Amino acid sequence: MSNFIFLLGFVILFIAVYIYTNKKWSKREKEFDDFAYKMQKDFLDNSPVLDQGLDYYKRVQEFYTDKGYSLSKHPSYPTDFIATKGKDILFIRIQGPQDKKNITAQVLQNFVGQTVLQIIDDKEHNASWVYVCSKMMCDKSAKIYMKSYENKVSFELIEV
C-alpha cells in the first residue's frame, strides 16, 4: 500500500512539474515570438534595400508583361515567376540588387533541375529558363553553361 501511495505521489509530482514547465516554456516562446515579430517589423519599416528589391521584382514583372507574357507564381515550382505566351513557358529566377553572390554554373543547374522534372513530359510547350539580374554577376562557369544551352537557358540584365 505504501508503494502505491509513493508511486501515486511521484506521478502527481511529475504531472505538476510537466504542467509548470509547459506554461513557462509557452510564456518564453510567446516572448521570443513577440520580440522576433518586433525586430522583423522594424527591419521591414527601415530597410531601403528591401524596398529596392520589391521595386525590382515589380520592374521585372512589368518588363515581361510589356513583352506580352502573362506571369504567375506556381506553388510547385521554386521560381520567382512563370511567364507564358502561347506555347512558350519561361521559368524566371530573379537575383535582385540586394544580392551579392555571383551566379555560377551550379546555381543555374540547380535552378533548371528544380523545375525540369515537372515539365519533362510536356510536349505541348517550349520551356526555357531565364535568370534575371540587376547587374552582370555571372562568373565564367555560368557563361559556359549558358553557352552550352543557349536555346534553353538565358540571362536577362534588367537594370534598376
Secondary structure, 3 states (H helix, E strand, C coil): CHHHHHHHHHHHHHHHHHHHHHHHHHHHHHHHHHHHHHHHHHHHHCCHHHHHHHHHHHHHHHHHHHCCCEEECCCCCCCCEEEEECCEEEEEEEECCCCCCCECHHHHHHHHHHHHHHHCCCCCCEEEEEEEECCCCECHHHHHHHHHCCCCEEEEECCC
